[in-house]
Amino acid sequence: MTFLDTNILLYAISPGAPERAKAEKAREILRRDDLSLSVQVLQEFYVQSTRPTRSQPLSHAEATALIKVWLRFHVVELSVPLMQDALRLKQRYQTSYWDAAILAAAAQAGCTELLSEDLNPGQTYDNVRVLNPFT
């Protein structure tokens, strides 16, 4: 299983020419069946994709329709043990809490890979290795 960071979902809806290659790659990734994400990732997607300052914000209906489609993937729910794991990872690796929560969710899902361009590509955090699919 491979875990997705929010930026994969956001690139998938990117209409602009400057990000066309990343958008195509993100859409290709989302056609896979072996993916996992978390409630946090879906929440971040909703907030970022609908924010009024975005160049082409999605409507509430558009964003929630996409989230409904992505619920076909394994989704890690928020929990106290997940938060505690995130706090441990944050301290151990000196990441932001939000990045640590994504790493903790990936580990909880049994994923060994996290697709993201935000963390250090190639670095392994406990048993989760970060890969930047856009390089």
DSSP file (Angstrom, degrees, kcal/mol; ACC not computed):
  #  RESIDUE AA STRUCTURE BP1 BP2  ACC     N-H-->O    O-->H-N    N-H-->O    O-->H-N    TCO  KAPPA ALPHA  PHI   PSI    X-CA   Y-CA   Z-CA
    1    1 A M              0   0    0      0, 0.0   111,-1.2     0, 0.0   112,-0.8   0.000 360.0 360.0 360.0 145.9    0.0    0.0    0.0
    2    2 A T  E     -ab  35 113A   0     32,-2.4    34,-2.2   109,-0.2     2,-0.3  -0.973 360.0-140.6-122.1 133.9    1.1    3.5   -0.8
    3    3 A F  E     -ab  36 114A   0    110,-2.9   112,-3.0    -2,-0.4     2,-0.4  -0.726  13.4-141.3 -97.0 143.1   -0.1    6.6    1.2
    4    4 A L  E     - b   0 115A   0     32,-2.3    34,-0.3    -2,-0.3     2,-0.2  -0.865   3.8-146.5-107.5 135.9   -0.9    9.9   -0.4
    5    5 A D    >>  -     0   0    0    110,-1.9     3,-1.4    -2,-0.4     4,-0.8  -0.552  35.4-102.8 -87.2 163.1   -0.2   13.3    0.9
    6    6 A T  H 3> S+     0   0    0      1,-0.3     4,-2.2    -2,-0.2     3,-0.5   0.820 114.8  68.3 -57.3 -35.6   -2.6   16.2    0.2
    7    7 A N  H 3> S+     0   0    0      1,-0.2     4,-2.4     2,-0.2    -1,-0.3   0.790  92.9  59.3 -62.6 -25.9   -0.5   17.7   -2.5
    8    8 A I  H <> S+     0   0    0     -3,-1.4     4,-1.6   107,-0.3    -1,-0.2   0.939 108.5  44.7 -64.0 -45.2   -1.2   14.7   -4.8
    9    9 A L  H  X S+     0   0    0     -4,-0.8     4,-0.7    -3,-0.5    -2,-0.2   0.893 113.4  50.4 -65.3 -40.1   -4.9   15.4   -4.6
   10   10 A L  H >< S+     0   0    0     -4,-2.2     3,-0.9     1,-0.2     4,-0.2   0.900 109.0  50.2 -68.3 -40.0   -4.4   19.1   -5.1
   11   11 A Y  H >< S+     0   0    0     -4,-2.4     3,-1.6     1,-0.2    -1,-0.2   0.855 100.9  65.4 -64.5 -32.2   -2.2   18.7   -8.2
   12   12 A A  H 3< S+     0   0    0     -4,-1.6    -1,-0.2     1,-0.3    -2,-0.2   0.762 107.8  40.2 -61.9 -24.1   -4.9   16.3   -9.6
   13   13 A I  T << S+     0   0    0     -3,-0.9    -1,-0.3    -4,-0.7    -2,-0.2   0.325  85.1 124.4-104.9   6.9   -7.3   19.3   -9.9
   14   14 A S    <   -     0   0    0     -3,-1.6     9,-0.1    -4,-0.2    -3,-0.0  -0.549  35.1-178.0 -73.6 119.2   -4.7   21.8  -11.0
   15   15 A P        +     0   0    0      0, 0.0    -1,-0.2     0, 0.0     5,-0.1   0.638  45.1 106.7 -91.0 -14.1   -5.8   23.4  -14.3
   16   16 A G  S >  S-     0   0    0      1,-0.1     3,-0.9     3,-0.1     7,-0.2  -0.319  70.4-130.5 -77.7 148.7   -2.9   25.6  -15.0
   17   17 A A  G >  S+     0   0    0      1,-0.2     3,-1.6     2,-0.2     4,-0.3   0.844 103.4  64.5 -60.4 -37.4   -0.2   25.0  -17.6
   18   18 A P  G 3  S+     0   0    0      0, 0.0    -1,-0.2     0, 0.0     3,-0.2   0.810 113.3  34.0 -61.0 -25.9    2.7   25.6  -15.2
   19   19 A E  G <> S+     0   0    0     -3,-0.9     4,-2.7     1,-0.1     5,-0.2   0.164  83.1 115.6-112.4  17.8    1.6   22.5  -13.3
   20   20 A R  H <> S+     0   0    0     -3,-1.6     4,-2.6     1,-0.2     5,-0.2   0.899  77.0  48.9 -57.2 -45.4    0.3   20.4  -16.2
   21   21 A A  H  > S+     0   0    0     -4,-0.3     4,-2.2     1,-0.2    -1,-0.2   0.907 113.6  46.7 -63.7 -41.1    3.0   17.6  -15.8
   22   22 A K  H  > S+     0   0    0      2,-0.2     4,-2.7     1,-0.2    -1,-0.2   0.887 111.2  52.5 -67.4 -37.8    2.4   17.3  -12.1
   23   23 A A  H  X S+     0   0    0     -4,-2.7     4,-2.3     2,-0.2    -2,-0.2   0.922 110.3  47.5 -62.9 -44.3   -1.4   17.3  -12.7
   24   24 A E  H  X S+     0   0    0     -4,-2.6     4,-2.1     2,-0.2    -2,-0.2   0.913 113.0  48.4 -63.7 -42.8   -1.1   14.5  -15.2
   25   25 A K  H  X S+     0   0    0     -4,-2.2     4,-2.4     2,-0.2    -2,-0.2   0.919 111.3  50.6 -63.3 -43.5    1.2   12.5  -12.9
   26   26 A A  H  X S+     0   0    0     -4,-2.7     4,-2.2     1,-0.2    -2,-0.2   0.903 110.4  49.0 -62.5 -41.6   -1.2   13.0   -9.9
   27   27 A R  H  < S+     0   0    0     -4,-2.3     4,-0.5     2,-0.2    -1,-0.2   0.882 109.8  52.5 -65.5 -37.5   -4.2   11.8  -12.0
   28   28 A E  H >< S+     0   0    0     -4,-2.1     3,-1.2     1,-0.2     4,-0.3   0.928 109.2  49.6 -62.2 -45.1   -2.2    8.8  -13.1
   29   29 A I  H >< S+     0   0    0     -4,-2.4     3,-2.0     1,-0.2    -2,-0.2   0.910 104.8  58.5 -59.3 -43.3   -1.4    7.9   -9.4
   30   30 A L  T 3< S+     0   0    0     -4,-2.2    -1,-0.2     1,-0.3    -2,-0.2   0.578  93.0  67.9 -69.3  -8.3   -5.1    8.3   -8.5
   31   31 A R  T <  S+     0   0    0     -3,-1.2    -1,-0.3    -4,-0.5    -2,-0.2   0.579  82.6 100.1 -82.3  -9.9   -6.0    5.5  -11.0
   32   32 A R    <   -     0   0    0     -3,-2.0     3,-0.2    -4,-0.3    -3,-0.0  -0.279  63.9-150.3 -73.2 161.8   -4.2    3.0   -8.8
   33   33 A D  S    S+     0   0    0      1,-0.1     2,-0.1    40,-0.0    -1,-0.1   0.497  82.8  74.3-107.6  -8.5   -6.0    0.7   -6.4
   34   34 A D  S    S+     0   0    0     39,-0.1   -32,-2.4   -33,-0.0     2,-0.3  -0.168  73.2 121.9-101.5  40.8   -3.3    0.2   -3.8
   35   35 A L  E     -a    2   0A   0    -34,-0.2    39,-1.6    -3,-0.2     2,-0.3  -0.719  36.4-174.5-110.4 153.5   -3.7    3.7   -2.2
   36   36 A S  E     +ac   3  74A   0    -34,-2.2   -32,-2.3    -2,-0.3     2,-0.3  -0.976   8.1 165.6-138.5 151.9   -4.4    4.9    1.3
   37   37 A L  E     - c   0  75A   0     37,-2.4    39,-2.7    -2,-0.3     2,-0.3  -0.877  26.1-115.3-150.8-177.3   -5.0    8.3    2.8
   38   38 A S  E  >  - c   0  76A   0    -34,-0.3     4,-2.1    -2,-0.3    39,-0.2  -0.800  26.6-109.6-125.6 165.9   -6.3    9.8    5.9
   39   39 A V  H  > S+     0   0    0     37,-2.4     4,-2.7    -2,-0.3     5,-0.2   0.895 120.7  57.9 -57.4 -40.0   -9.2   12.0    7.1
   40   40 A Q  H  > S+     0   0    0     36,-0.3     4,-2.9     1,-0.2    -1,-0.2   0.920 104.4  50.0 -56.9 -45.4   -6.6   14.7    7.7
   41   41 A V  H  > S+     0   0    0      1,-0.2     4,-2.4     2,-0.2    -1,-0.2   0.913 112.1  47.6 -61.4 -43.2   -5.5   14.5    4.0
   42   42 A L  H  X S+     0   0    0     -4,-2.1     4,-2.3     2,-0.2    -1,-0.2   0.890 112.2  49.7 -66.2 -38.8   -9.2   14.8    2.9
   43   43 A Q  H  X S+     0   0    0     -4,-2.7     4,-2.5     2,-0.2    -2,-0.2   0.939 111.2  48.3 -63.5 -46.9   -9.8   17.7    5.2
   44   44 A E  H  X S+     0   0    0     -4,-2.9     4,-2.7     1,-0.2     5,-0.3   0.902 110.5  52.7 -61.0 -40.7   -6.7   19.6    4.0
   45   45 A F  H  X S+     0   0    0     -4,-2.4     4,-2.9    -5,-0.2     5,-0.3   0.947 109.7  48.2 -58.9 -48.6   -7.8   18.9    0.4
   46   46 A Y  H  X S+     0   0    0     -4,-2.3     4,-1.6     1,-0.2    -2,-0.2   0.946 114.1  45.5 -58.4 -49.9  -11.2   20.4    1.1
   47   47 A V  H  X S+     0   0    0     -4,-2.5     4,-0.6     1,-0.2    -1,-0.2   0.931 118.7  41.1 -61.5 -47.4   -9.9   23.5    2.8
   48   48 A Q  H  < S+     0   0    0     -4,-2.7     3,-0.4     1,-0.2    -1,-0.2   0.864 114.6  50.1 -72.3 -35.7   -7.2   24.2    0.2
   49   49 A S  H  < S+     0   0    0     -4,-2.9     9,-3.2    -5,-0.3    -1,-0.2   0.753 117.2  39.5 -76.4 -22.6   -9.3   23.4   -2.9
   50   50 A T  H  < S+     0   0    0     -4,-1.6    -1,-0.2    -5,-0.3    -2,-0.2   0.429  81.2 125.9-105.3  -0.1  -12.2   25.6   -1.8
   51   51 A R    ><  -     0   0    0     -4,-0.6     3,-1.9    -3,-0.4     7,-0.0  -0.367  63.3-131.4 -65.0 136.1  -10.3   28.6   -0.4
   52   52 A P  T 3  S+     0   0    0      0, 0.0    -1,-0.1     0, 0.0    -3,-0.0   0.748 103.1  61.3 -60.7 -25.4  -11.4   31.8   -2.0
   53   53 A T  T 3  S+     0   0    0      3,-0.1     2,-0.1     2,-0.0    -2,-0.1   0.534  79.1 107.7 -82.0  -4.6   -7.8   33.0   -2.7
   54   54 A R  S <  S-     0   0    0     -3,-1.9    -5,-0.0     1,-0.1    -6,-0.0  -0.459  81.8-120.7 -68.6 145.8   -7.1   30.0   -4.9
   55   55 A S  S    S+     0   0    0      1,-0.3    -1,-0.1    -2,-0.1    -2,-0.0   0.879 105.8  11.1 -60.2 -38.8   -6.9   30.9   -8.6
   56   56 A Q  S    S-     0   0    0     -7,-0.0    -1,-0.3     2,-0.0    -3,-0.1  -0.625  87.5-164.0-137.5  78.0   -9.8   28.6   -9.5
   57   57 A P        -     0   0    0      0, 0.0    -7,-0.2     0, 0.0     2,-0.2  -0.276  17.6-122.3 -65.7 146.8  -11.4   27.4   -6.2
   58   58 A L        -     0   0    0     -9,-3.2     2,-0.1   -12,-0.1    -4,-0.1  -0.539  26.2-114.8 -79.5 153.1  -13.7   24.4   -6.3
   59   59 A S     >  -     0   0    0     -2,-0.2     4,-2.5     1,-0.1     5,-0.2  -0.394  30.8-104.9 -76.3 165.8  -17.2   24.8   -5.1
   60   60 A H  H  > S+     0   0    0      1,-0.2     4,-2.6     2,-0.2     5,-0.2   0.927 123.6  50.6 -55.9 -45.5  -18.3   22.9   -2.0
   61   61 A A  H  > S+     0   0    0      1,-0.2     4,-1.9     2,-0.2    -1,-0.2   0.895 110.6  48.3 -63.0 -41.4  -20.2   20.5   -4.2
   62   62 A E  H  > S+     0   0    0      2,-0.2     4,-1.9     1,-0.2    -1,-0.2   0.931 113.9  46.1 -65.1 -45.3  -17.2   19.9   -6.5
   63   63 A A  H  X S+     0   0    0     -4,-2.5     4,-2.3     1,-0.2    -2,-0.2   0.917 113.8  47.5 -65.3 -43.7  -14.8   19.3   -3.6
   64   64 A T  H  X S+     0   0    0     -4,-2.6     4,-2.1    -5,-0.2    -1,-0.2   0.831 108.5  55.6 -70.0 -29.9  -17.2   17.0   -1.7
   65   65 A A  H  X S+     0   0    0     -4,-1.9     4,-1.7    -5,-0.2    -1,-0.2   0.910 109.4  46.7 -66.0 -41.6  -17.9   15.0   -4.9
   66   66 A L  H  X S+     0   0    0     -4,-1.9     4,-2.4     2,-0.2    -2,-0.2   0.918 110.3  52.5 -65.3 -42.9  -14.2   14.4   -5.3
   67   67 A I  H  X S+     0   0    0     -4,-2.3     4,-0.9     1,-0.2    -2,-0.2   0.909 106.6  54.0 -58.8 -41.2  -13.8   13.4   -1.7
   68   68 A K  H >< S+     0   0    0     -4,-2.1     3,-0.6     1,-0.2    -1,-0.2   0.901 108.5  49.2 -60.2 -41.2  -16.6   10.9   -2.2
   69   69 A V  H >< S+     0   0    0     -4,-1.7     3,-1.4     1,-0.2    -1,-0.2   0.915 109.1  52.6 -62.6 -43.0  -14.8    9.3   -5.1
   70   70 A W  H >< S+     0   0    0     -4,-2.4     3,-1.7     1,-0.3    -1,-0.2   0.584  86.3  82.3 -74.7  -9.3  -11.6    9.1   -3.0
   71   71 A L  T << S+     0   0    0     -4,-0.9    -1,-0.3    -3,-0.6     4,-0.2   0.566  72.9  79.6 -69.7  -5.6  -13.3    7.3   -0.2
   72   72 A R  T <  S+     0   0    0     -3,-1.4    -1,-0.3    -4,-0.1    -2,-0.2   0.732  83.7  77.4 -70.6 -20.8  -12.8    4.2   -2.4
   73   73 A F  S <  S-     0   0    0     -3,-1.7     2,-0.4     1,-0.1   -37,-0.2  -0.397 106.3 -84.7 -80.5 163.8   -9.3    4.2   -1.0
   74   74 A H  E     -c   36   0A   0    -39,-1.6   -37,-2.4    -2,-0.1     2,-0.5  -0.587  50.3-158.3 -67.6 125.1   -8.4    2.9    2.4
   75   75 A V  E     -c   37   0A   0     -2,-0.4     2,-0.5   -39,-0.2   -37,-0.3  -0.940   8.2-144.5-115.6 123.8   -9.0    5.9    4.7
   76   76 A V  E     -c   38   0A   0    -39,-2.7   -37,-2.4    -2,-0.5   -36,-0.3  -0.736  21.1-140.9 -85.2 126.0   -7.3    6.2    8.1
   77   77 A E        -     0   0    0     -2,-0.5     2,-0.2   -39,-0.2     5,-0.1  -0.470  22.1 -99.0 -85.3 158.9   -9.5    7.8   10.7
   78   78 A L        +     0   0    0     -2,-0.1     2,-0.3     4,-0.1    -1,-0.1  -0.538  53.5 158.4 -74.9 141.1   -8.4   10.2   13.3
   79   79 A S     >  -     0   0    0     -2,-0.2     4,-2.1     1,-0.1     5,-0.1  -0.972  53.9-105.5-155.8 165.8   -7.9    8.7   16.8
   80   80 A V  H  > S+     0   0    0     -2,-0.3     4,-2.5     2,-0.2     5,-0.2   0.928 119.7  51.6 -64.6 -45.1   -6.1    9.3   20.0
   81   81 A P  H  > S+     0   0    0      0, 0.0     4,-2.4     0, 0.0    -1,-0.2   0.894 109.2  51.5 -59.9 -36.7   -3.5    6.6   19.3
   82   82 A L  H  > S+     0   0    0      2,-0.2     4,-2.4     1,-0.2    -2,-0.2   0.926 110.1  48.8 -63.4 -43.8   -2.8    8.2   15.9
   83   83 A M  H  X S+     0   0    0     -4,-2.1     4,-2.4     2,-0.2    -1,-0.2   0.907 110.7  50.6 -61.8 -41.8   -2.3   11.6   17.6
   84   84 A Q  H  X S+     0   0    0     -4,-2.5     4,-1.9     2,-0.2    -1,-0.2   0.901 110.4  49.1 -65.0 -40.1    0.1   10.0   20.1
   85   85 A D  H  X S+     0   0    0     -4,-2.4     4,-2.6     2,-0.2    -1,-0.2   0.907 110.5  51.9 -62.7 -41.2    2.1    8.4   17.3
   86   86 A A  H  X S+     0   0    0     -4,-2.4     4,-2.8     1,-0.2    -2,-0.2   0.904 107.6  51.3 -62.8 -41.3    2.2   11.7   15.5
   87   87 A L  H  X S+     0   0    0     -4,-2.4     4,-2.0     2,-0.2    -1,-0.2   0.888 110.8  48.9 -63.4 -38.3    3.5   13.5   18.6
   88   88 A R  H  X S+     0   0    0     -4,-1.9     4,-2.6     2,-0.2    -2,-0.2   0.928 113.2  46.5 -65.3 -45.5    6.2   10.8   19.0
   89   89 A L  H  X S+     0   0    0     -4,-2.6     4,-2.9     2,-0.2     6,-0.3   0.893 109.5  54.6 -64.9 -39.7    7.2   11.2   15.3
   90   90 A K  H  X>S+     0   0    0     -4,-2.8     4,-1.5     1,-0.2     5,-0.6   0.936 113.1  42.6 -58.0 -47.0    7.2   15.0   15.5
   91   91 A Q  H  <5S+     0   0    0     -4,-2.0    -2,-0.2    -5,-0.2    -1,-0.2   0.920 116.9  46.5 -66.3 -44.2    9.6   14.8   18.4
   92   92 A R  H  <5S+     0   0    0     -4,-2.6    -2,-0.2     1,-0.2    -1,-0.2   0.906 126.7  25.8 -67.3 -42.6   11.9   12.1   16.9
   93   93 A Y  H  <5S-     0   0    0     -4,-2.9    -1,-0.2    -5,-0.2    -2,-0.2   0.431  97.9-126.2-106.3  -0.4   12.2   13.6   13.4
   94   94 A Q  T  <5 +     0   0    0     -4,-1.5     2,-0.2    -5,-0.3    -3,-0.2   0.903  59.5 143.0  57.0  44.8   11.6   17.3   14.2
   95   95 A T      < -     0   0    0     -5,-0.6    -1,-0.2    -6,-0.3     2,-0.1  -0.487  59.7 -82.7 -99.8 176.1    8.8   17.7   11.6
   96   96 A S     >  -     0   0    0     -2,-0.2     4,-2.2     1,-0.1     5,-0.2  -0.427  41.1-114.4 -70.4 158.2    5.7   19.7   11.8
   97   97 A Y  H  > S+     0   0    0      1,-0.2     4,-2.4     2,-0.2     5,-0.2   0.920 116.3  53.6 -59.8 -41.9    2.9   18.1   13.7
   98   98 A W  H  > S+     0   0    0      1,-0.2     4,-1.5     2,-0.2    -1,-0.2   0.882 109.6  46.5 -65.6 -39.0    0.8   17.9   10.6
   99   99 A D  H  > S+     0   0    0      2,-0.2     4,-2.3     1,-0.2    -1,-0.2   0.904 112.2  52.0 -65.7 -40.7    3.5   16.1    8.6
  100  100 A A  H  X S+     0   0    0     -4,-2.2     4,-2.6     1,-0.2    -2,-0.2   0.868 106.2  54.2 -63.7 -36.0    4.0   13.7   11.6
  101  101 A A  H  X S+     0   0    0     -4,-2.4     4,-2.2     2,-0.2    -1,-0.2   0.870 108.6  48.9 -66.4 -36.0    0.3   13.0   11.6
  102  102 A I  H  X S+     0   0    0     -4,-1.5     4,-2.4     2,-0.2    -2,-0.2   0.915 111.9  48.6 -68.5 -42.3    0.4   12.0    7.9
  103  103 A L  H  X S+     0   0    0     -4,-2.3     4,-2.3     2,-0.2    -2,-0.2   0.907 111.8  49.8 -61.8 -41.6    3.4    9.8    8.6
  104  104 A A  H  X S+     0   0    0     -4,-2.6     4,-2.5     2,-0.2    -2,-0.2   0.895 110.8  49.2 -64.8 -40.5    1.6    8.2   11.6
  105  105 A A  H  X S+     0   0    0     -4,-2.2     4,-1.9     2,-0.2    -1,-0.2   0.894 109.6  52.2 -65.8 -39.6   -1.5    7.5    9.5
  106  106 A A  H  <>S+     0   0    0     -4,-2.4     5,-2.5     2,-0.2     4,-0.4   0.930 111.7  46.2 -61.3 -45.1    0.7    6.0    6.7
  107  107 A A  H ><5S+     0   0    0     -4,-2.3     3,-1.5     1,-0.2    -2,-0.2   0.916 110.4  52.9 -63.8 -42.8    2.3    3.7    9.3
  108  108 A Q  H 3<5S+     0   0    0     -4,-2.5    -1,-0.2     1,-0.3    -2,-0.2   0.846 106.9  53.3 -61.9 -33.2   -1.1    2.8   10.8
  109  109 A A  T 3<5S-     0   0    0     -4,-1.9    -1,-0.3    -5,-0.1    -2,-0.2   0.542 117.8-114.3 -77.7  -6.4   -2.4    1.9    7.3
  110  110 A G  T < 5 +     0   0    0     -3,-1.5     2,-0.2    -4,-0.4    -3,-0.2   0.687  63.7 153.4  80.3  18.5    0.6   -0.5    6.9
  111  111 A C      < -     0   0    0     -5,-2.5    -1,-0.3    -6,-0.2  -109,-0.2  -0.581  33.4-170.6 -82.3 142.3    2.1    1.6    4.1
  112  112 A T  S    S+     0   0    0   -111,-1.2    17,-2.9    -2,-0.2     2,-0.4   0.492  73.3  55.0-105.2  -8.8    5.8    1.6    3.4
  113  113 A E  E     -bd   2 129A   0   -112,-0.8  -110,-2.9    15,-0.2     2,-0.5  -0.975  59.1-166.9-128.0 141.5    5.7    4.5    1.0
  114  114 A L  E     -bd   3 130A   0     15,-2.4    17,-2.8    -2,-0.4     2,-0.7  -0.988  15.7-146.5-123.6 118.7    4.4    8.0    1.3
  115  115 A L  E     +bd   4 131A   0   -112,-3.0  -110,-1.9    -2,-0.5     2,-0.3  -0.777  45.1 129.3 -87.6 117.9    4.0   10.0   -1.9
  116  116 A S        -     0   0    0     15,-2.3    18,-0.1    -2,-0.7    -2,-0.1  -0.981  51.5-154.8-162.4 150.0    4.7   13.7   -1.1
  117  117 A E  S    S+     0   0    0     -2,-0.3    15,-0.1    15,-0.1    -1,-0.1   0.304  90.3  70.6-108.1   7.3    6.7   16.6   -2.3
  118  118 A D  S    S+     0   0    0      2,-0.1     2,-0.1   -19,-0.0    -1,-0.1   0.813  90.9  54.4 -93.5 -33.1    6.7   18.2    1.2
  119  119 A L  S    S-     0   0    0      1,-0.1    -3,-0.1    12,-0.1   -24,-0.0  -0.329 107.5 -68.5 -93.5 179.9    8.9   15.9    3.2
  120  120 A N    >   -     0   0    0     -2,-0.1     3,-1.9     1,-0.1    10,-0.3  -0.578  54.2-127.8 -74.0 110.2   12.5   14.8    2.5
  121  121 A P  T 3  S+     0   0    0      0, 0.0    10,-0.2     0, 0.0     3,-0.1  -0.326  91.7  17.2 -59.3 135.4   12.4   12.5   -0.6
  122  122 A G  T 3  S+     0   0    0      8,-3.6     2,-0.2     1,-0.3     9,-0.1   0.192  94.7 125.5  89.3 -16.7   14.2    9.3    0.1
  123  123 A Q    <   -     0   0    0     -3,-1.9     7,-2.7     7,-0.1     2,-0.5  -0.535  52.1-143.5 -77.5 142.3   14.1    9.6    3.9
  124  124 A T  E     -E  129   0A   0      5,-0.2     2,-0.7    -2,-0.2     5,-0.3  -0.928   7.0-161.9-106.3 127.8   12.6    6.8    5.9
  125  125 A Y  E >  S-E  128   0A   0      3,-3.2     3,-2.3    -2,-0.5     2,-0.5  -0.934  71.2 -51.0-108.7 106.6   10.6    7.8    9.0
  126  126 A D  T 3  S-     0   0    0     -2,-0.7    -2,-0.0     1,-0.3   -23,-0.0  -0.526 126.4 -21.1  54.8-110.7   10.4    4.6   11.1
  127  127 A N  T 3  S+     0   0    0     -2,-0.5     2,-0.6   -16,-0.1    -1,-0.3   0.282 119.6  94.8-108.2  11.6    9.1    2.2    8.4
  128  128 A V  E <   - E   0 125A   0     -3,-2.3    -3,-3.2   -15,-0.0     2,-0.4  -0.908  57.6-159.0-110.3 119.5    7.6    4.8    5.9
  129  129 A R  E     -dE 113 124A   0    -17,-2.9   -15,-2.4    -2,-0.6     2,-0.4  -0.821  14.1-134.3 -98.6 132.6    9.8    6.0    3.1
  130  130 A V  E     -d  114   0A   0     -7,-2.7    -8,-3.6    -2,-0.4     2,-0.4  -0.723  22.9-174.9 -88.7 130.6    9.0    9.3    1.4
  131  131 A L  E     -d  115   0A   0    -17,-2.8   -15,-2.3    -2,-0.4   -12,-0.1  -0.991  20.0-145.5-125.4 132.6    9.0    9.4   -2.4
  132  132 A N    >   -     0   0    0     -2,-0.4     3,-1.3   -17,-0.2   -15,-0.1  -0.868  10.8-166.4 -94.9 109.6    8.4   12.5   -4.5
  133  133 A P  T 3  S+     0   0    0      0, 0.0    -1,-0.1     0, 0.0   -16,-0.1   0.567  80.4  65.4 -74.5  -5.3    6.5   11.3   -7.6
  134  134 A F  T 3         0   0    0      1,-0.2   -17,-0.0   -18,-0.1  -112,-0.0   0.358 360.0 360.0 -99.4   4.7    7.2   14.5   -9.4
  135  135 A T    <         0   0    0     -3,-1.3    -1,-0.2     0, 0.0   -18,-0.0   0.415 360.0 360.0-110.1 360.0   11.0   14.2   -9.7
